[in-house]
Amino acid sequence: MKTQEFLNLLKEYQGKSLLFQYAPNLLVGANYHITEVKHITVDSVDCGAGVDAWKETIIQLWEDPNELGKTEFMSAYKAMAILSRVGKLKPYVIDAEVKIEYSNANFHTAQLFVNDYEIRGTNLMFKLASIPTDCKAKEACGIQPENVIKAQGSCAPGSGCC
């Protein structure tokens, strides 16, 4: 999801509680805070010497241990107010991919893509997902399409994967 679409949804559903599903049936706790917004430029070179660059907006969520047991989630209105303040200090690249950075005691720190959203009664829920790593230079690495599934499972020397 692009940053502009994310912000538009917050504005459109500002009366709703804002929930984040980081894994099937697992929600970021109601005690979360938006602790940082990163405007990232990725400038990369892949294993086939291909260069690429893109922008990302990363919104970091943190669960406050002093608010365990909290049941009322942040409103989309409050999140929009926070993100609007950030945008005045550091303007957003509106077509940048938005990611949510999150972890808890049972889930490793990850930057998760906003895969989808759902309106459930009084809630706006963003569904987050990780995407497995991939070889961006399959052709240069000599990876045939039939080997892609095998390569994702294990990548031994001489197996043809990056």
SEKENU-584753 format. One record per atom (N, C-alpha, C, CB): atom name; x, y, z. Coordinates in Angstrom, 2 decimals, m for minus. Atoms other than C-alpha are relative to their C-alpha. Glycine has a CB too. Example, Ala and Ser with C-alpha at 12.3 -4.5 7.8 and 13.67 -1.06 7.14 Angstrom:
@a N east 0.89 north m1.19 up 0.00
@a CA east 12.30 north m4.50 up 7.80
@a C east 0.90 north 1.20 up 0.00
@a CB east m0.99 north 0.03 up 1.25
@a N east m0.82 north m1.19 up m0.06
@a CA east 13.67 north m1.06 up 7.14
@a C east m0.77 north 1.09 up 0.73
@a CB east 0.41 north 0.46 up m1.42
***
This chain:
@a N east 0.85 north m1.17 up 0.00
@a CA east 0.00 north 0.00 up 0.00
@a C east 0.90 north 1.24 up 0.00
@a CB east m0.97 north 0.00 up 1.22
@a N east m0.75 north m1.25 up 0.08
@a CA east 1.27 north 3.44 up m0.86
@a C east m0.37 north 0.92 up 1.17
@a CB east m0.27 north 0.71 up m1.36
@a N east 0.19 north m0.92 up m1.12
@a CA east 1.62 north 6.17 up 1.76
@a C east m1.28 north 0.81 up m0.15
@a CB east 1.20 north 0.94 up 0.12
@a N east 1.20 north m0.82 up 0.21
@a CA east m1.12 north 8.32 up 0.20
@a C east m1.27 north m0.79 up 0.28
@a CB east m0.03 north 0.54 up m1.44
@a N east 1.20 north 0.82 up m0.25
@a CA east m3.66 north 5.47 up 0.27
@a C east m0.18 north m0.24 up 1.50
@a CB east 0.10 north m1.35 up m0.74
@a N east 0.05 north 0.21 up m1.45
@a CA east m2.79 north 4.73 up 3.92
@a C east m0.55 north 1.23 up 0.71
@a CB east 1.40 north m0.35 up 0.54
@a N east 0.45 north m1.25 up m0.62
@a CA east m3.25 north 8.38 up 4.92
@a C east m1.45 north 0.30 up m0.35
@a CB east 0.90 north 1.16 up m0.44
@a N east 1.39 north m0.22 up 0.41
@a CA east m6.48 north 8.64 up 2.91
@a C east m0.96 north m0.87 up 0.80
@a CB east m0.16 north m0.29 up m1.50
@a N east 0.87 north 0.90 up m0.77
@a CA east m7.92 north 5.62 up 4.74
@a C east m0.14 north 0.48 up 1.44
@a CB east 0.56 north m1.44 up m0.02
@a N east 0.08 north m0.55 up m1.36
@a CA east m7.04 north 7.12 up 8.12
@a C east m0.97 north 1.18 up 0.04
@a CB east 1.40 north 0.43 up 0.49
@a N east 0.87 north m1.18 up 0.06
@a CA east m8.79 north 10.34 up 7.11
@a C east m1.46 north m0.40 up m0.22
@a CB east 0.46 north 0.96 up m1.12
@a N east 1.37 north 0.43 up 0.32
@a CA east m11.83 north 8.58 up 5.64
@a C east m0.68 north m0.68 up 1.18
@a CB east 0.03 north m0.95 up m1.19
@a N east 0.58 north 0.77 up m1.11
@a CA east m12.31 north 6.36 up 8.70
@a C east 0.47 north 0.53 up 1.35
@a CB east 0.35 north m1.49 up m0.13
@a N east m0.56 north m0.59 up m1.21
@a CA east m11.13 north 8.80 up 11.38
@a C east m0.80 north m0.28 up 1.26
@a CB east 0.14 north 1.47 up m0.18
@a N east 0.81 north 0.31 up m1.16
@a CA east m14.00 north 7.85 up 13.69
@a C east 0.18 north m1.44 up 0.49
@a CB east m1.45 north 0.24 up m0.32
@a N east m0.19 north 1.42 up m0.35
@a CA east m12.83 north 4.22 up 13.85
@a C east 1.23 north m0.20 up 0.87
@a CB east 0.11 north m0.86 up m1.27
@a N east m1.19 north 0.42 up m0.74
@a CA east m10.40 north 2.52 up 16.20
@a C east 0.97 north m0.62 up m0.99
@a CB east m0.35 north m1.01 up 1.14
@a N east m1.03 north 0.44 up 0.94
@a CA east m7.12 north 1.69 up 14.48
@a C east 0.70 north m1.24 up 0.53
@a CB east 1.02 north 1.13 up m0.25
@a N east m0.60 north 1.27 up m0.39
@a CA east m5.99 north m1.93 up 14.67
@a C east 0.98 north m0.46 up m1.08
@a CB east m1.09 north m1.07 up 0.23
@a N east m0.99 north 0.57 up 0.90
@a CA east m3.01 north m3.71 up 13.13
@a C east 0.09 north m1.49 up 0.27
@a CB east 1.39 north 0.69 up 0.16
@a N east m0.12 north 1.46 up m0.11
@a CA east m3.06 north m7.46 up 12.49
@a C east 1.35 north m0.38 up m0.59
@a CB east m1.18 north m0.74 up m0.74
@a N east m1.36 north 0.29 up 0.47
@a CA east 0.58 north m8.57 up 12.29
@a C east 0.21 north m1.46 up m0.41
@a CB east 0.99 north 0.36 up 1.08
@a N east 0.00 north 1.41 up 0.39
@a CA east m0.13 north m12.30 up 11.85
@a C east m1.45 north m0.46 up 0.09
@a CB east 0.97 north m0.89 up 0.92
@a N east 1.40 north 0.44 up m0.06
@a CA east m3.34 north m14.31 up 11.37
@a C east m0.52 north m0.06 up 1.44
@a CB east m0.14 north m1.39 up m0.66
@a N east 0.69 north m0.06 up m1.31
@a CA east m5.62 north m13.60 up 14.36
@a C east 0.85 north 0.60 up 1.12
@a CB east m0.42 north m1.38 up 0.39
@a N east m0.84 north m0.65 up m1.01
@a CA east m2.87 north m11.63 up 16.17
@a C east 0.06 north 1.49 up m0.26
@a CB east 1.41 north m0.60 up 0.02
@a N east 0.04 north m1.45 up 0.12
@a CA east m3.26 north m7.91 up 16.80
@a C east 1.09 north 0.64 up 0.85
@a CB east m1.36 north 0.53 up 0.41
@a N east m0.84 north m0.86 up m0.83
@a CA east m0.80 north m5.29 up 17.98
@a C east m0.87 north 0.42 up 1.17
@a CB east 0.58 north 1.26 up m0.81
@a N east 0.77 north m0.32 up m1.20
@a CA east m1.89 north m4.58 up 21.57
@a C east m0.57 north 1.41 up m0.02
@a CB east 0.85 north m0.17 up 1.21
@a N east 0.64 north m1.32 up m0.08
@a CA east m4.20 north m1.66 up 22.33
@a C east 0.91 north 1.02 up 0.68
@a CB east m1.33 north m0.10 up 0.77
@a N east m0.95 north m0.88 up m0.68
@a CA east m1.28 north m0.21 up 24.32
@a C east 1.09 north 0.53 up m0.94
@a CB east 0.64 north m0.74 up 1.15
@a N east m1.04 north m0.45 up 0.93
@a CA east 0.62 north 0.67 up 21.14
@a C east 0.04 north 1.52 up m0.12
@a CB east m0.22 north m0.63 up m1.38
@a N east m0.25 north m1.41 up 0.31
@a CA east 2.09 north 4.07 up 20.34
@a C east 0.73 north 0.05 up m1.33
@a CB east 0.82 north 0.72 up 1.14
@a N east m0.82 north m0.25 up 1.19
@a CA east 3.46 north 5.46 up 17.09
@a C east 1.24 north 0.72 up 0.51
@a CB east m0.78 north 0.86 up m1.11
@a N east m1.21 north m0.55 up m0.61
@a CA east 7.06 north 6.06 up 18.14
@a C east 0.98 north 0.61 up m0.98
@a CB east 0.68 north m1.07 up 0.76
@a N east m0.92 north m0.56 up 0.97
@a CA east 8.81 north 6.93 up 14.91
@a C east m0.58 north m0.18 up m1.40
@a CB east 1.40 north m0.68 up 0.10
@a N east 0.35 north 0.10 up 1.41
@a CA east 8.17 north 7.61 up 11.24
@a C east 1.29 north 0.23 up m0.76
@a CB east m1.13 north 1.03 up m0.42
@a N east m1.24 north m0.07 up 0.77
@a CA east 11.05 north 6.95 up 8.87
@a C east m0.33 north 0.23 up m1.47
@a CB east 0.83 north m1.31 up 0.17
@a N east 0.09 north m0.26 up 1.44
@a CA east 11.32 north 8.38 up 5.37
@a C east 1.29 north m0.57 up m0.58
@a CB east m0.18 north 1.57 up m0.34
@a N east m1.17 north 0.77 up 0.42
@a CA east 13.68 north 5.89 up 3.75
@a C east 0.19 north 0.06 up m1.51
@a CB east m0.13 north m1.46 up 0.46
@a N east m0.37 north 0.18 up 1.40
@a CA east 15.48 north 5.91 up 0.43
@a C east 0.89 north m1.24 up m0.05
@a CB east 0.74 north 1.28 up m0.58
@a N east m0.78 north 1.21 up 0.20
@a CA east 16.72 north 2.48 up m0.60
@a C east 0.72 north 0.15 up m1.33
@a CB east m0.92 north m1.30 up 0.02
@a N east m0.84 north m0.08 up 1.20
@a CA east 19.59 north 2.52 up m3.09
@a C east 0.77 north m1.31 up m0.03
@a CB east 0.98 north 1.28 up 0.03
@a N east m0.50 north 1.37 up m0.10
@a CA east 20.49 north m1.06 up m3.93
@a C east 0.68 north m0.49 up m1.27
@a CB east m1.12 north m0.93 up 0.34
@a N east m0.60 north 0.76 up 1.08
@a CA east 22.57 north m3.37 up m6.09
@a C east m0.29 north m1.47 up 0.30
@a CB east 1.57 north 0.29 up m0.14
@a N east 0.32 north 1.41 up m0.23
@a CA east 21.36 north m6.95 up m6.52
@a C east 1.17 north m0.89 up m0.43
@a CB east m1.29 north m0.39 up m0.76
@a N east m1.08 north 0.96 up 0.26
@a CA east 23.44 north m10.11 up m7.02
@a C east 0.34 north m0.13 up m1.48
@a CB east m0.38 north m1.35 up 0.54
@a N east m0.30 north 0.00 up 1.43
@a CA east 23.26 north m9.68 up m10.80
@a C east 0.52 north 1.34 up m0.47
@a CB east m1.23 north m0.38 up m0.79
@a N east m0.54 north m1.34 up 0.26
@a CA east 24.73 north m6.15 up m10.59
@a C east m1.07 north 0.97 up m0.52
@a CB east 1.14 north m0.08 up m1.00
@a N east 1.07 north m0.92 up 0.36
@a CA east 21.32 north m4.58 up m11.23
@a C east m0.16 north 1.05 up 1.10
@a CB east m1.33 north m0.76 up m0.22
@a N east 0.19 north m1.07 up m0.98
@a CA east 20.84 north m1.20 up m9.56
@a C east m1.48 north 0.38 up 0.05
@a CB east 0.87 north 1.23 up m0.34
@a N east 1.39 north m0.39 up m0.19
@a CA east 17.55 north 0.00 up m8.16
@a C east m0.06 north 1.01 up 1.14
@a CB east m0.91 north m1.23 up 0.30
@a N east 0.22 north m0.95 up m1.10
@a CA east 16.21 north 2.73 up m5.87
@a C east m1.49 north 0.20 up 0.16
@a CB east 0.73 north 1.36 up m0.27
@a N east 1.40 north m0.27 up m0.28
@a CA east 12.89 north 3.38 up m4.19
@a C east m0.11 north 0.64 up 1.38
@a CB east m0.85 north m1.29 up m0.08
@a N east 0.28 north m0.67 up m1.27
@a CA east 11.31 north 5.20 up m1.25
@a C east m0.98 north m0.85 up 0.80
@a CB east m0.57 north 1.44 up m0.23
@a N east 0.92 north 0.68 up m0.91
@a CA east 9.52 north 3.77 up 1.79
@a C east m0.34 north 0.95 up 1.15
@a CB east 0.61 north m1.33 up 0.54
@a N east 0.41 north m0.66 up m1.23
@a CA east 7.56 north 5.24 up 4.68
@a C east m0.17 north m1.10 up 1.03
@a CB east m1.33 north 0.86 up m0.18
@a N east 0.07 north 1.04 up m1.01
@a CA east 8.08 north 3.16 up 7.81
@a C east m0.54 north 0.61 up 1.29
@a CB east 1.40 north m0.66 up 0.24
@a N east 0.65 north m0.48 up m1.23
@a CA east 5.78 north 3.71 up 10.78
@a C east 0.26 north m1.04 up 1.08
@a CB east m1.56 north 0.22 up m0.21
@a N east m0.37 north 0.91 up m1.08
@a CA east 7.11 north 2.19 up 13.98
@a C east m1.06 north 0.01 up 1.10
@a CB east 1.39 north 0.38 up 0.59
@a N east 0.95 north 0.17 up m1.10
@a CA east 4.67 north 0.84 up 16.59
@a C east 0.72 north m0.66 up 1.17
@a CB east m1.23 north m0.85 up m0.43
@a N east m0.59 north 0.52 up m1.23
@a CA east 5.65 north 0.10 up 20.18
@a C east m1.11 north m0.18 up 1.03
@a CB east 1.13 north 0.94 up 0.55
@a N east 0.97 north 0.26 up m1.07
@a CA east 3.58 north m1.49 up 22.94
@a C east 0.59 north 0.45 up 1.32
@a CB east m0.39 north m1.51 up 0.06
@a N east m0.45 north m0.56 up m1.27
@a CA east 3.94 north 0.44 up 26.20
@a C east m0.27 north m1.01 up 1.13
@a CB east m0.70 north 1.35 up 0.30
@a N east 0.20 north 0.98 up m1.07
@a CA east 4.52 north m2.07 up 29.04
@a C east m0.75 north 0.58 up 1.21
@a CB east 1.34 north m0.55 up 0.45
@a N east 0.74 north m0.64 up m1.10
@a CA east 3.02 north 0.46 up 31.48
@a C east m1.49 north 0.07 up m0.26
@a CB east 0.53 north 1.40 up 0.24
@a N east 1.42 north m0.04 up 0.34
@a CA east m0.30 north 0.20 up 29.66
@a C east m0.55 north m1.39 up m0.34
@a CB east m0.22 north 0.94 up m1.18
@a N east 0.51 north 1.35 up 0.22
@a CA east m0.75 north m3.58 up 29.65
@a C east m1.43 north m0.09 up 0.50
@a CB east 0.89 north m1.06 up 0.72
@a N east 1.40 north 0.13 up m0.38
@a CA east m4.39 north m4.51 up 29.80
@a C east m0.89 north 1.08 up m0.59
@a CB east m0.12 north 0.03 up 1.49
@a N east 0.78 north m1.05 up 0.65
@a CA east m5.48 north m1.39 up 27.91
@a C east m0.87 north m0.65 up m1.07
@a CB east 0.93 north 1.11 up m0.61
@a N east 0.91 north 0.62 up 0.97
@a CA east m8.51 north m2.24 up 25.77
@a C east m0.47 north 0.97 up m1.09
@a CB east m1.20 north m0.56 up 0.72
@a N east 0.44 north m0.98 up 0.99
@a CA east m9.20 north 0.99 up 23.88
@a C east 1.15 north 0.32 up m0.94
@a CB east m0.53 north 1.28 up 0.69
@a N east m1.03 north m0.24 up 1.00
@a CA east m7.22 north 1.27 up 20.66
@a C east 0.05 north 1.47 up m0.39
@a CB east m0.24 north m0.87 up m1.24
@a N east m0.15 north m1.35 up 0.54
@a CA east m5.87 north 4.52 up 19.22
@a C east m1.02 north 0.18 up m1.12
@a CB east 1.46 north 0.24 up m0.50
@a N east 0.93 north m0.29 up 1.09
@a CA east m8.35 north 6.19 up 16.90
@a C east 0.78 north 0.34 up m1.26
@a CB east m0.97 north 1.17 up 0.38
@a N east m0.61 north m0.39 up 1.28
@a CA east m7.59 north 6.68 up 13.23
@a C east 0.20 north 1.52 up m0.01
@a CB east m0.88 north m0.45 up m1.20
@a N east m0.12 north m1.45 up m0.10
@a CA east m8.14 north 10.39 up 13.97
@a C east 1.29 north 0.40 up 0.70
@a CB east m1.21 north 0.59 up 0.75
@a N east m1.23 north m0.31 up m0.74
@a CA east m5.32 north 10.46 up 16.54
@a C east 1.23 north m0.37 up m0.82
@a CB east 0.01 north m0.73 up 1.35
@a N east m1.12 north 0.41 up 0.84
@a CA east m3.00 north 8.51 up 14.24
@a C east 0.21 north 1.00 up m1.13
@a CB east m0.23 north m1.42 up m0.58
@a N east m0.11 north m0.97 up 1.08
@a CA east m3.78 north 10.93 up 11.42
@a C east 0.59 north 1.31 up 0.51
@a CB east m1.38 north 0.25 up m0.64
@a N east m0.54 north m1.23 up m0.59
@a CA east m3.02 north 13.88 up 13.71
@a C east 1.52 north m0.12 up 0.20
@a CB east m0.69 north 0.31 up 1.35
@a N east m1.43 north 0.24 up m0.21
@a CA east 0.37 north 12.37 up 14.62
@a C east 0.73 north 0.03 up m1.35
@a CB east 0.24 north m1.36 up 0.72
@a N east m0.65 north 0.10 up 1.30
@a CA east 1.22 north 11.56 up 11.00
@a C east m0.04 north 1.32 up m0.77
@a CB east m0.66 north m1.10 up m0.82
@a N east 0.06 north m1.33 up 0.62
@a CA east 0.10 north 15.01 up 9.83
@a C east 1.10 north 0.90 up 0.56
@a CB east m1.38 north 0.65 up 0.24
@a N east m1.09 north m0.78 up m0.61
@a CA east 2.51 north 16.63 up 12.32
@a C east 1.35 north m0.40 up m0.58
@a CB east 0.01 north m0.19 up 1.52
@a N east m1.24 north 0.50 up 0.60
@a CA east 5.29 north 14.41 up 11.00
@a C east 0.15 north 0.55 up m1.42
@a CB east 0.01 north m1.55 up m0.01
@a N east m0.03 north m0.46 up 1.38
@a CA east 4.40 north 15.37 up 7.42
@a C east 0.34 north 1.48 up m0.14
@a CB east m1.31 north m0.27 up m0.66
@a N east m0.36 north m1.42 up 0.03
@a CA east 4.78 north 19.06 up 8.26
@a C east 1.49 north 0.19 up 0.25
@a CB east m0.82 north 0.78 up 1.04
@a N east m1.43 north m0.09 up m0.29
@a CA east 8.30 north 18.45 up 9.59
@a C east 0.84 north m0.63 up m1.11
@a CB east 0.32 north m0.68 up 1.32
@a N east m0.69 north 0.74 up 1.07
@a CA east 9.38 north 15.95 up 6.92
@a C east m1.09 north m0.47 up m0.97
@a CB east 0.85 north m1.22 up 0.57
@a N east 1.07 north 0.37 up 0.94
@a CA east 7.08 north 15.78 up 3.89
@a C east 0.10 north m1.45 up m0.48
@a CB east 0.04 north 0.93 up m1.21
@a N east 0.09 north 1.38 up 0.47
@a CA east 5.93 north 12.35 up 2.76
@a C east 0.23 north m0.07 up m1.51
@a CB east m1.36 north m0.61 up 0.35
@a N east 0.01 north 0.36 up 1.41
@a CA east 6.70 north 10.81 up m0.60
@a C east m1.27 north m0.84 up m0.15
@a CB east 1.35 north m0.79 up m0.47
@a N east 1.33 north 0.62 up m0.05
@a CA east 3.09 north 9.93 up m1.29
@a C east m0.10 north m1.33 up m0.74
@a CB east m1.00 north 0.94 up m0.55
@a N east 0.05 north 1.28 up 0.71
@a CA east 3.83 north 7.11 up m3.72
@a C east 1.00 north m1.02 up 0.57
@a CB east 0.28 north 0.22 up m1.48
@a N east m0.91 north 0.95 up m0.68
@a CA east 6.31 north 5.46 up m1.31
@a C east m0.83 north m1.11 up 0.64
@a CB east 0.87 north 0.73 up 1.07
@a N east 0.64 north 1.15 up m0.67
@a CA east 5.41 north 2.01 up m0.02
@a C east m0.01 north 0.29 up 1.51
@a CB east 0.76 north m1.35 up m0.32
@a N east 0.06 north m0.17 up m1.45
@a CA east 4.22 north 2.18 up 3.59
@a C east 0.20 north m1.36 up 0.65
@a CB east m1.36 north 0.64 up 0.44
@a N east m0.24 north 1.21 up m0.77
@a CA east 5.47 north m0.40 up 6.06
@a C east m0.20 north 0.32 up 1.47
@a CB east 1.43 north m0.57 up m0.26
@a N east 0.16 north m0.13 up m1.44
@a CA east 4.77 north m0.97 up 9.72
@a C east 1.12 north m0.80 up 0.66
@a CB east m1.42 north m0.48 up 0.49
@a N east m1.08 north 0.67 up m0.74
@a CA east 7.74 north m1.78 up 11.96
@a C east m0.53 north m0.34 up 1.38
@a CB east 1.30 north 0.91 up 0.09
@a N east 0.62 north 0.46 up m1.24
@a CA east 6.76 north m3.84 up 14.96
@a C east 0.71 north m1.23 up 0.53
@a CB east m1.49 north m0.30 up m0.21
@a N east m0.41 north 1.24 up m0.66
@a CA east 7.81 north m6.47 up 17.46
@a C east m0.66 north m0.05 up 1.36
@a CB east 1.56 north m0.09 up 0.14
@a N east 0.40 north 0.18 up m1.39
@a CA east 6.74 north m7.87 up 20.80
@a C east 0.78 north m1.20 up 0.55
@a CB east m1.56 north m0.22 up 0.14
@a N east m0.76 north 1.09 up m0.62
@a CA east 7.99 north m10.57 up 23.17
@a C east m0.08 north m1.31 up m0.77
@a CB east m0.48 north m0.21 up 1.41
@a N east 0.19 north 1.25 up 0.73
@a CA east 6.66 north m13.31 up 20.88
@a C east 0.16 north 0.14 up m1.52
@a CB east m1.37 north m0.54 up 0.29
@a N east m0.11 north m0.25 up 1.44
@a CA east 7.27 north m11.72 up 17.47
@a C east 1.23 north 0.86 up m0.26
@a CB east m1.28 north 0.69 up m0.55
@a N east m1.25 north m0.69 up 0.31
@a CA east 10.64 north m10.66 up 16.05
@a C east m0.26 north 1.37 up m0.65
@a CB east 0.87 north m0.86 up m0.93
@a N east 0.11 north m1.31 up 0.64
@a CA east 11.21 north m7.09 up 14.89
@a C east m0.03 north m0.18 up m1.51
@a CB east 1.16 north 0.93 up 0.42
@a N east 0.16 north 0.13 up 1.45
@a CA east 10.02 north m6.80 up 11.30
@a C east m0.62 north 1.26 up m0.57
@a CB east m0.87 north m1.23 up m0.34
@a N east 0.67 north m1.04 up 0.76
@a CA east 9.04 north m4.24 up 8.73
@a C east m1.00 north m0.71 up m0.90
@a CB east 1.02 north 0.89 up m0.84
@a N east 1.07 north 0.74 up 0.64
@a CA east 5.70 north m5.50 up 7.50
@a C east m0.73 north 0.87 up m1.02
@a CB east m0.98 north m0.52 up 1.04
@a N east 0.77 north m0.69 up 1.02
@a CA east 3.88 north m4.52 up 4.33
@a C east m1.45 north 0.11 up 0.46
@a CB east 0.09 north m0.72 up m1.36
@a N east 1.44 north m0.11 up m0.20
@a CA east 0.32 north m3.23 up 4.61
@a C east m0.62 north m0.70 up m1.19
@a CB east m0.49 north 1.53 up 0.14
@a N east 0.48 north 0.88 up 1.04
@a CA east m1.25 north m6.02 up 2.62
@a C east m1.44 north 0.28 up m0.40
@a CB east 0.13 north m1.43 up 0.44
@a N east 1.42 north m0.20 up 0.23
@a CA east m4.92 north m5.10 up 2.97
@a C east m0.57 north 0.75 up 1.19
@a CB east m0.75 north m1.36 up m0.22
@a N east 0.69 north m0.59 up m1.15
@a CA east m7.43 north m3.41 up 5.24
@a C east m1.43 north m0.51 up 0.02
@a CB east 0.03 north 1.56 up m0.05
@a N east 1.38 north 0.47 up m0.17
@a CA east m10.85 north m4.24 up 6.58
@a C east m0.70 north 0.91 up 1.00
@a CB east m0.03 north m1.50 up 0.48
@a N east 0.83 north m0.73 up m0.95
@a CA east m13.64 north m2.34 up 8.26
@a C east m0.83 north m1.04 up 0.73
@a CB east m0.92 north 1.09 up m0.71
@a N east 0.76 north 0.93 up m0.84
@a CA east m15.08 north m4.37 up 11.14
@a C east m0.72 north 0.81 up 1.07
@a CB east 0.93 north m1.10 up 0.65
@a N east 0.77 north m0.78 up m0.96
@a CA east m17.83 north m2.47 up 12.92
@a C east 0.65 north 1.36 up 0.23
@a CB east m0.13 north m0.75 up 1.32
@a N east m0.61 north m1.29 up m0.36
@a CA east m16.10 north 0.41 up 14.73
@a C east 1.51 north 0.01 up m0.20
@a CB east m0.33 north 0.34 up 1.44
@a N east m1.45 north 0.13 up 0.16
@a CA east m12.61 north m0.73 up 13.70
@a C east 0.45 north 0.10 up m1.46
@a CB east 0.47 north m1.32 up 0.57
@a N east m0.75 north 0.02 up 1.25
@a CA east m10.28 north 0.03 up 10.81
@a C east 1.21 north m0.87 up 0.28
@a CB east 0.41 north 1.47 up m0.50
@a N east m1.09 north 0.94 up m0.26
@a CA east m7.92 north m2.93 up 10.70
@a C east 0.88 north m0.13 up m1.24
@a CB east m0.56 north m1.38 up 0.42
@a N east m0.97 north 0.21 up 1.05
@a CA east m4.78 north m2.97 up 8.60
@a C east 0.61 north m1.39 up 0.18
@a CB east 1.10 north 1.10 up 0.01
@a N east m0.55 north 1.35 up m0.01
@a CA east m3.61 north m6.47 up 7.71
@a C east 1.43 north 0.07 up m0.52
@a CB east m0.86 north m0.99 up m0.86
@a N east m1.41 north m0.09 up 0.32
@a CA east 0.16 north m6.72 up 7.70
@a C east 0.52 north m1.35 up m0.45
@a CB east 0.80 north 0.51 up 1.20
@a N east m0.57 north 1.25 up 0.50
@a CA east 2.31 north m9.29 up 5.94
@a C east 1.48 north 0.20 up m0.29
@a CB east m0.74 north m0.48 up m1.28
@a N east m1.40 north m0.02 up 0.42
@a CA east 5.91 north m10.16 up 5.33
@a C east 0.05 north m0.65 up m1.38
@a CB east 0.93 north m0.75 up 1.02
@a N east m0.22 north 0.58 up 1.32
@a CA east 7.19 north m11.03 up 1.90
@a C east 1.34 north m0.70 up 0.05
@a CB east m0.05 north 1.08 up m1.15
@a N east m1.29 north 0.70 up m0.05
@a CA east 9.89 north m13.69 up 1.58
@a C east 1.04 north 0.67 up m0.89
@a CB east m0.18 north m1.47 up m0.41
@a N east m1.08 north m0.52 up 0.84
@a CA east 13.25 north m12.65 up 0.22
@a C east m0.02 north m0.73 up m1.33
@a CB east 1.38 north m0.14 up 0.71
@a N east 0.03 north 0.56 up 1.34
@a CA east 13.77 north m13.32 up m3.44
@a C east 1.26 north 0.44 up m0.74
@a CB east m1.29 north 0.44 up m0.77
@a N east m1.11 north m0.37 up 0.87
@a CA east 16.55 north m13.28 up m6.01
@a C east m0.56 north 0.88 up m1.10
@a CB east 0.73 north m1.27 up m0.59
@a N east 0.51 north m0.94 up 1.01
@a CA east 15.95 north m10.23 up m8.18
@a C east 0.70 north m0.19 up m1.35
@a CB east 0.18 north 1.43 up 0.48
@a N east m0.78 north 0.18 up 1.23
@a CA east 18.47 north m11.38 up m10.79
@a C east 0.00 north m1.48 up m0.42
@a CB east 1.45 north 0.50 up 0.18
@a N east 0.11 north 1.43 up 0.32
@a CA east 17.19 north m14.89 up m11.52
@a C east 0.67 north m0.34 up m1.33
@a CB east m1.46 north m0.42 up m0.03
@a N east m0.58 north 0.26 up 1.31
@a CA east 18.18 north m14.66 up m15.17
@a C east 1.52 north 0.05 up 0.04
@a CB east m0.53 north 1.01 up m1.02
@a N east m1.45 north m0.14 up m0.09
@a CA east 21.70 north m13.43 up m14.39
@a C east 0.62 north m1.11 up 0.83
@a CB east 0.36 north 1.36 up 0.60
@a N east m0.51 north 1.07 up m0.87
@a CA east 22.08 north m16.12 up m11.72
@a C east m0.25 north m1.38 up m0.59
@a CB east m0.65 north 0.09 up 1.38
@a N east 0.26 north 1.29 up 0.64
@a CA east 20.89 north m18.85 up m14.07
@a C east m1.07 north m0.81 up 0.69
@a CB east 1.24 north m0.79 up m0.05
@a N east 1.09 north 0.71 up m0.70
@a CA east 17.83 north m19.71 up m11.98
@a C east m1.16 north m0.17 up m0.97
@a CB east m0.45 north 0.76 up 1.30
@a N east 1.12 north 0.30 up 0.87
@a CA east 15.20 north m21.42 up m14.07
@a C east m1.28 north 0.06 up 0.82
@a CB east 0.17 north m1.40 up m0.67
@a N east 1.27 north m0.10 up m0.74
@a CA east 11.52 north m20.88 up m13.14
@a C east m0.34 north m1.27 up 0.79
@a CB east m1.13 north 0.30 up m0.96
@a N east 0.33 north 1.23 up m0.71
@a CA east 11.19 north m24.56 up m12.16
@a C east 0.85 north m0.17 up 1.27
@a CB east 0.21 north m1.21 up m0.92
@a N east m0.87 north 0.09 up m1.18
@a CA east 14.03 north m24.07 up m9.60
@a C east m0.36 north 1.02 up 1.07
@a CB east 1.43 north 0.18 up m0.41
@a N east 0.28 north m1.09 up m0.94
@a CA east 12.49 north m21.04 up m7.89
@a C east m0.54 north m0.54 up 1.32
@a CB east m0.99 north 0.99 up m0.60
@a N east 0.56 north 0.55 up m1.24
@a CA east 10.44 north m23.05 up m5.37
@a C east 1.09 north m0.72 up 0.78
@a CB east m1.18 north m0.95 up m0.29
@a N east m1.10 north 0.72 up m0.65
@a CA east 13.43 north m25.29 up m4.63
@a C east 0.99 north 1.00 up 0.61
@a CB east 0.72 north m0.92 up m1.01
@a N east m0.97 north m0.99 up m0.48
@a CA east 15.70 north m22.25 up m4.27
@a C east m0.49 north 0.74 up 1.23
@a CB east 0.32 north 1.01 up m1.09
@a N east 0.54 north m0.69 up m1.18
@a CA east 13.37 north m20.60 up m1.77
@a C east 0.11 north m0.87 up 1.23
@a CB east m1.44 north 0.39 up m0.23
@a N east m0.06 north 0.93 up m1.13
@a CA east 13.51 north m23.70 up 0.43
@a C east 1.41 north m0.18 up 0.53
@a CB east m0.56 north m1.33 up m0.40
@a N east m1.39 north 0.13 up m0.44
@a CA east 17.28 north m24.18 up 0.50
@a C east 0.91 north 0.52 up m1.10
@a CB east 0.35 north m1.48 up 0.35
@a N east m0.90 north m0.64 up 0.95
@a CA east 20.19 north m22.48 up m1.14
@a C east 1.41 north m0.50 up 0.26
@a CB east m0.07 north 1.55 up 0.11
@a N east m1.31 north 0.61 up m0.22
@a CA east 23.19 north m24.82 up m1.09
@a C east 0.96 north 0.43 up m1.11
@a CB east m0.11 north m1.54 up 0.06
@a N east m0.97 north m0.33 up 1.03
@a CA east 26.42 north m24.06 up m2.94
@a C east m0.19 north m0.90 up m1.22
@a CB east 1.43 north m0.12 up 0.54
@a N east 0.14 north 0.75 up 1.25
@a CA east 26.14 north m25.09 up m6.59
@a C east m1.44 north m0.35 up m0.35
@a CB east 0.79 north m1.25 up 0.08
@a N east 1.39 north 0.35 up 0.27
@a CA east 22.33 north m25.33 up m6.40
@a C east m0.63 north 0.88 up m1.07
@a CB east m0.81 north 0.10 up 1.27
@a N east 0.55 north m0.88 up 1.03
@a CA east 21.83 north m22.51 up m8.90
@a C east m0.76 north 1.19 up 0.56
@a CB east m0.92 north m0.78 up m0.89
@a N east 0.69 north m1.17 up m0.56
@a CA east 20.30 north m20.03 up m6.46
@a C east 1.04 north 1.06 up 0.35
@a CB east m0.85 north m0.39 up 1.25
@a N east m0.92 north m1.09 up m0.34
@a CA east 21.81 north m16.67 up m5.58
@a C east 0.58 north m0.25 up 1.36
@a CB east m0.71 north 1.38 up m0.04
***
